[in-house]
Amino acid sequence: MAKSDKAEPFAPLPSTNLHLKMLILAAPIIATQYSLVLMQFIDAWMLGTIGSNELAAVTPAGLLIQVLVSFGAGFLTAVVTLVANALGRGEPLVCRSYGKQGVLIAAVGGTGCIALWPVAPSIFQAMGHSPAVMKFETVYFQVSLISVAPQLIAIAAANFFIGIQRTGVAMIGSICGMVANVVCNYALIFGAFGFPKLGFVGAAWGTVAASCLQAIIMLVLMVVWDRKQFCRDTSKLSWRPITTMGLPAAIQGAIDILSWGVVLTMLIGSFGTAHLAAATILIRCMQISFLPSDGLAAALQTMVGESLGRKRAPEARNITNIGLRLIVGYMVGMGVAFYFLRTHIMHFFSDDPAVVEVGIKAMVFVSFFQLFDAFNVTFINALHGAGDTLWPMLMNAFLSVAILWLGGSAVIHFQPHLASYGVWLVASIYIFAQGACFYVRWHSQVLRHC
């Protein structure tokens, strides 16, 4: 590809002030993530007003949907890295082609997930939850399968914009979709604005409607942004780079969500509905800390990818250190807030004394592991920006099995008096190990070979 074909939409942002550049890139993503957190908080509040069974059911079913979405989203992180590398090399046609390929992969893979509809009852029956909870889990999962394809299409388009360092464009469609999700959920759960009152299943149908709207908006923005060349572009690239880089990241994302799903549904859920409902609230709190930090890390990833595309490994190391300081500062601050406000947070979400009591005690662990999760978020995204996805996937799989699954099961078997608090302790150890391993990998391996 000719380097002279530098269309204005693909011009990289100035890199003279790396702190400022990272914040400029991250700000729209963080705004998007905060909107997502607010939407999920509102969803949990809406369902919590219906009953504890509904609140308990939405987490296992939602996490299984997140496994599918996370697998696809992990695969599509390759779009960010490949587009950013091409941007650094001055190859806009390559940027465009990887963006379009990402959208096509998202559409095909997401549509295929609907094939899981018939097996949903068997999946939740195997989890051993109460019949009332299992009924809600099944219907929520089945309806939500329809939303996977549009969610992935929106992610692919957003990753294209993140890769070309135009994160503000990605923010527009995301916030529109999230606002639509809140409105649609409210209308369909409670029967507002002339819509039928669907109750619990209304939350799933609201997500489907909002996801479709968001996908349409992102595709329109993608075409309009590069309208002179997008539809006329006939360049073809091998899908091997996306597959080679994206598949390990996809497996890692799915393993991470699936591991948390096992913790919540099989380990914590074995102690009863109150523990599972409390875990739902704690996960929402973790998202307040994690998702905005992940926005900063997404900016870090594209900056690392661009720097390495320009053959500037020392700059990539400096970018990672800047990102680490910002992410640690935010997540540690959130951990302190969680600890001192844990009673108020639990009472906001639930008036069930059993749920509140469990949540207040378990929140101590959530507060504690924020520092280690900051290392995890920072260095996994730095590794992805460098194109290193296979080693993190293998390490994450090992830690998930050895610590989270086997360790959690051992605590339940040998120390059952600890209840779900023992499982949360194991989860803290798991997050510490993740952060430590990814930190060592980044500093001892990747940049040495860049």
C-alpha positions in Angstrom: 0.0 0.0 0.0 1.3 3.4 -0.9 2.2 5.6 2.0 1.1 8.7 0.0 -2.5 7.7 0.3 -3.0 9.5 3.7 -6.6 10.5 3.7 -7.4 13.0 6.4 -9.7 10.6 8.4 -6.6 8.4 9.0 -4.2 11.1 10.2 -2.8 10.1 13.6 -3.0 12.5 16.5 0.2 14.4 17.5 2.3 12.5 19.9 4.4 15.2 21.5 2.6 15.0 24.9 1.8 11.3 25.6 -0.2 12.0 28.8 -2.4 14.5 27.0 -2.8 12.2 23.9 -3.8 9.2 26.1 -6.4 11.3 27.9 -7.8 12.7 24.7 -8.1 9.2 23.2 -9.4 7.7 26.4 -12.0 10.4 27.4 -14.7 9.3 24.9 -14.1 5.6 25.7 -14.4 6.4 29.4 -17.6 8.3 28.9 -18.9 5.4 26.9 -17.9 3.0 29.7 -19.5 5.1 32.4 -22.7 5.2 30.3 -22.5 1.4 30.2 -22.0 1.2 34.0 -25.0 3.5 34.5 -27.1 1.4 32.2 -26.2 -1.8 34.0 -26.9 -0.2 37.4 -30.3 0.9 36.2 -31.0 -2.5 34.8 -30.1 -4.2 38.1 -32.2 -1.7 40.0 -35.2 -2.3 37.7 -35.0 -6.1 38.1 -34.3 -5.7 41.8 -37.7 -4.0 42.2 -39.4 -7.1 40.8 -37.8 -9.7 43.1 -34.7 -11.5 44.3 -35.2 -14.4 42.0 -35.1 -12.1 39.0 -32.1 -10.3 40.3 -30.3 -13.6 40.9 -31.2 -15.0 37.5 -30.0 -12.1 35.4 -26.3 -12.6 36.4 -25.8 -16.2 35.3 -27.8 -15.7 32.1 -26.1 -12.4 31.4 -22.7 -13.8 32.0 -23.2 -16.6 29.5 -24.2 -14.0 26.9 -21.1 -12.0 27.9 -19.0 -15.2 27.3 -20.2 -15.1 23.7 -19.8 -11.4 23.3 -16.4 -11.4 25.0 -15.2 -14.2 22.7 -16.2 -12.1 19.7 -14.9 -8.9 21.3 -11.6 -10.5 22.1 -11.3 -11.7 18.5 -12.1 -8.1 17.4 -9.4 -6.5 19.5 -7.1 -7.5 16.7 -8.8 -4.8 14.6 -7.5 -2.2 17.1 -3.9 -3.4 16.9 -3.8 -4.1 13.2 -5.4 -0.8 12.3 -3.1 1.1 14.8 -0.1 -0.6 13.3 -1.2 0.4 9.8 -1.8 3.9 11.0 1.7 4.1 12.3 3.1 2.8 9.0 1.0 5.4 7.1 -1.2 2.9 5.2 -4.8 4.1 5.4 -6.1 1.5 2.8 -5.0 -1.2 5.2 -6.8 0.5 8.1 -10.0 0.5 6.0 -9.8 -3.1 4.9 -9.2 -4.4 8.5 -12.2 -2.4 9.7 -14.5 -3.9 7.0 -13.3 -7.4 7.7 -13.9 -7.0 11.4 -17.6 -6.0 10.7 -18.1 -9.0 8.5 -16.5 -11.4 11.0 -18.8 -9.9 13.7 -21.9 -10.4 11.6 -21.2 -14.0 10.7 -20.0 -15.1 14.2 -22.8 -13.3 16.1 -25.5 -14.7 13.9 -24.2 -18.2 14.5 -24.7 -17.9 18.3 -28.5 -18.2 17.8 -27.9 -21.9 17.3 -27.6 -22.2 21.1 -31.3 -21.4 21.6 -32.5 -25.0 21.9 -29.8 -26.1 24.4 -30.5 -23.2 26.9 -32.7 -25.2 29.3 -30.1 -28.0 29.6 -27.3 -25.4 30.4 -29.2 -23.9 33.3 -30.6 -27.2 34.6 -27.0 -28.4 35.0 -26.2 -25.4 37.2 -28.6 -26.7 39.9 -30.4 -23.5 40.7 -34.0 -23.4 42.0 -36.7 -24.0 39.4 -37.9 -20.4 39.7 -34.5 -18.9 39.0 -33.8 -21.4 36.2 -37.0 -20.4 34.4 -35.9 -16.8 34.3 -32.3 -17.7 33.4 -33.4 -19.7 30.3 -35.8 -17.2 28.8 -33.4 -14.3 29.4 -30.5 -16.2 27.7 -32.6 -17.3 24.7 -33.9 -13.8 23.9 -30.5 -12.2 24.5 -28.8 -14.5 21.9 -30.5 -12.3 19.2 -28.5 -9.3 20.5 -25.0 -10.9 20.1 -24.6 -10.2 16.4 -25.5 -6.4 16.5 -23.4 -6.0 19.7 -20.4 -7.5 17.9 -21.0 -5.4 14.8 -21.0 -2.3 16.9 -17.8 -3.4 18.7 -16.0 -4.0 15.3 -16.9 -0.6 14.0 -15.9 1.0 17.3 -12.5 -0.8 17.2 -11.9 0.6 13.8 -12.4 4.2 15.1 -10.3 3.4 18.2 -7.5 2.1 15.9 -7.4 5.3 13.8 -7.5 7.3 17.1 -11.0 8.8 16.6 -12.5 7.5 19.8 -15.1 10.4 19.9 -16.8 8.9 16.9 -17.0 5.5 18.5 -18.6 7.2 21.6 -21.5 8.6 19.7 -23.1 5.2 18.7 -22.3 3.6 22.0 -24.0 6.3 24.1 -27.0 6.3 21.8 -27.3 2.5 22.2 -27.0 2.7 25.9 -29.6 5.4 26.3 -31.9 3.3 24.1 -31.2 0.3 26.3 -32.4 2.0 29.4 -35.5 3.4 27.7 -36.4 0.2 26.1 -35.9 -1.9 29.2 -38.0 0.5 31.3 -40.8 0.5 28.7 -40.8 -3.3 28.3 -40.3 -4.3 31.9 -42.9 -2.0 33.4 -45.2 -1.4 30.3 -44.5 2.3 30.0 -45.0 4.5 26.9 -47.8 2.3 25.6 -45.6 -0.8 25.4 -46.7 -4.2 26.8 -45.6 -5.0 30.3 -43.3 -8.0 29.8 -41.6 -8.0 33.2 -38.3 -9.8 33.5 -38.1 -10.8 29.8 -38.6 -7.2 28.8 -35.0 -6.5 29.9 -33.7 -9.0 27.3 -35.9 -7.7 24.5 -34.9 -4.1 25.4 -31.2 -5.1 25.0 -32.0 -6.6 21.6 -33.7 -3.5 20.4 -31.0 -1.2 21.7 -28.2 -3.4 20.3 -29.7 -3.3 16.8 -30.0 0.5 17.0 -26.4 0.9 18.1 -25.1 -1.4 15.3 -27.0 0.6 12.7 -25.6 3.9 14.0 -22.0 2.6 14.1 -22.2 1.3 10.5 -23.6 4.6 9.3 -20.8 6.5 11.1 -18.2 4.2 9.6 -19.4 4.8 6.1 -19.9 8.5 6.5 -16.5 9.0 8.1 -14.7 7.7 4.9 -17.6 8.1 2.4 -15.3 8.9 -0.5 -13.5 5.6 -0.4 -15.3 3.2 1.9 -17.9 1.8 -0.6 -15.5 1.9 -3.5 -12.7 0.1 -1.7 -12.1 -3.3 -3.3 -8.7 -4.1 -1.6 -8.4 -7.6 -0.2 -6.2 -8.7 2.7 -5.6 -12.1 4.1 -7.7 -12.8 7.2 -4.8 -14.6 8.7 -3.5 -11.6 10.7 -6.9 -11.0 12.3 -7.3 -14.7 13.0 -3.8 -15.3 14.3 -3.9 -12.3 16.7 -7.6 -12.3 17.5 -8.4 -16.0 18.2 -6.1 -16.2 21.3 -7.5 -12.9 22.6 -11.0 -14.2 22.0 -10.4 -17.4 23.9 -8.9 -15.5 26.8 -11.9 -13.1 27.0 -14.3 -16.0 27.0 -12.3 -17.9 29.6 -12.2 -14.8 31.9 -15.9 -14.3 31.7 -16.7 -18.0 31.9 -14.4 -18.3 35.0 -16.3 -15.5 36.7 -19.5 -17.2 35.6 -18.5 -20.4 37.3 -17.6 -18.5 40.4 -21.0 -16.9 40.5 -23.3 -19.6 39.4 -21.7 -22.8 40.6 -19.5 -21.8 43.6 -21.2 -18.7 45.1 -24.6 -19.9 43.9 -24.2 -23.1 45.9 -24.7 -21.1 49.1 -28.2 -19.9 48.1 -30.1 -17.1 46.4 -29.0 -14.4 48.8 -25.3 -15.0 48.1 -25.9 -15.0 44.3 -28.0 -11.8 44.5 -25.3 -10.1 46.5 -22.7 -11.2 43.9 -24.8 -9.6 41.2 -24.6 -6.2 43.1 -20.8 -6.7 43.7 -20.2 -7.3 40.0 -22.0 -4.1 39.1 -19.7 -2.3 41.6 -16.6 -3.9 40.0 -17.8 -2.6 36.6 -17.7 0.9 37.9 -14.0 0.5 38.5 -13.1 -1.8 35.7 -14.9 -0.4 32.7 -13.6 3.2 32.8 -10.1 1.8 33.4 -10.6 -0.5 30.4 -11.3 2.7 28.4 -7.9 4.1 29.4 -6.4 0.7 28.6 -8.0 0.7 25.1 -6.3 4.1 24.4 -3.1 2.6 25.7 -3.4 -0.4 23.4 -3.9 1.7 20.2 -1.0 4.0 21.2 1.3 1.0 21.9 0.2 -0.4 18.5 1.0 2.8 16.7 4.4 3.3 18.4 5.4 -0.3 17.5 4.2 0.3 14.0 6.7 3.2 13.9 9.4 1.0 15.4 9.5 3.0 18.6 9.7 0.4 21.4 11.0 2.8 24.1 8.0 5.1 23.5 5.7 2.1 23.8 7.2 1.3 27.2 6.8 4.9 28.3 3.1 4.9 27.2 2.5 1.8 29.3 4.0 3.3 32.4 1.8 6.4 31.9 -1.3 4.3 31.5 -0.4 2.2 34.6 -0.2 5.3 36.8 -3.5 6.6 35.6 -5.3 3.3 36.0 -3.8 2.5 39.4 -4.8 5.9 40.7 -8.4 5.5 39.6 -9.0 1.9 40.6 -7.4 2.3 44.0 -9.5 5.3 44.6 -12.6 3.3 43.7 -11.5 0.5 46.1 -11.3 3.0 49.0 -14.8 4.3 48.1 -16.2 0.8 47.9 -14.9 0.0 51.3 -16.3 3.0 53.1 -19.6 3.2 51.2 -20.3 -0.6 51.1 -23.3 -0.4 53.5 -25.0 2.4 51.6 -24.3 0.7 48.2 -26.0 -2.6 49.4 -29.0 -0.9 50.8 -29.5 1.1 47.6 -29.8 -2.1 45.6 -31.7 -4.4 47.9 -34.0 -4.3 50.9 -33.4 -8.0 51.6 -31.5 -8.1 54.9 -29.8 -11.4 54.0 -28.5 -10.0 50.6 -27.3 -6.8 52.3 -25.4 -8.6 55.0 -23.6 -10.9 52.6 -22.8 -8.0 50.3 -21.3 -5.8 53.0 -18.9 -8.5 54.1 -17.9 -9.6 50.5 -17.3 -6.0 49.4 -14.1 -6.0 51.5 -12.5 -8.4 49.1 -13.7 -6.3 46.1 -12.1 -3.2 47.6 -8.9 -5.1 48.3 -8.1 -6.5 44.8 -8.6 -3.2 42.9 -4.8 -2.5 42.9 -4.0 -5.9 41.4 -6.8 -5.6 38.8 -5.2 -2.3 37.7 -2.0 -4.2 36.8 -4.1 -6.8 35.0 -6.0 -4.3 32.9 -2.9 -2.3 32.0 -0.5 -5.0 31.0 -2.9 -7.3 29.2 -3.9 -4.3 26.9 -0.2 -3.4 26.4 0.5 -7.0 25.4 -2.4 -7.0 23.0 -1.1 -3.7 21.5 2.2 -5.4 20.8 0.4 -8.3 19.1 1.1 -10.7 21.9 -2.1 -12.6 22.5 -1.2 -16.3 22.6 0.9 -16.3 25.8 -1.6 -14.2 27.8 -4.4 -16.6 26.7 -2.5 -19.7 27.8 -1.5 -18.1 31.1 -5.0 -16.9 31.8 -6.4 -20.4 31.1 -4.0 -21.9 33.5 -4.7 -19.5 36.3 -8.4 -19.8 35.8 -8.3 -23.6 36.2 -5.6 -23.8 38.9 -6.7 -21.0 41.1 -10.3 -19.9 40.4 -12.0 -23.2 39.5 -9.9 -25.8 41.5 -9.1 -23.4 44.3 -12.7 -22.2 44.7 -13.9 -25.8 44.7 -11.3 -26.8 47.3 -12.4 -23.9 49.6 -16.0 -25.0 49.4 -15.1 -28.6 50.1 -12.6 -28.2 52.9 -13.7 -24.9 54.4 -17.5 -24.7 53.8 -18.0 -22.6 57.0 -16.4 -19.7 55.0 -19.4 -19.7 52.7 -19.1 -17.4 49.6 -16.5 -15.3 51.4 -13.9 -18.1 50.8 -14.7 -18.0 47.1 -14.2 -14.2 47.1 -10.8 -14.7 48.8 -9.8 -17.2 46.0 -11.0 -14.6 43.4 -8.7 -12.0 45.0 -5.7 -14.4 44.7 -6.6 -15.1 41.1 -6.6 -11.4 40.2 -3.3 -10.8 42.0 -1.7 -13.7 40.0 -3.1 -12.3 36.7 -1.6 -8.9 37.3 1.7 -10.2 38.4 2.1 -12.6 35.4 1.2 -10.0 32.8 3.5 -7.4 34.4 6.4 -9.9 34.2 5.6 -10.8 30.6 5.6 -7.2 29.4 8.8 -6.2 31.0 10.8 -9.4 30.4 9.8 -10.6 27.0 7.8 -8.5 24.6 9.7 -5.3 24.3 13.0 -7.2 24.2 12.0 -8.5 20.7 10.3 -5.4 19.4 
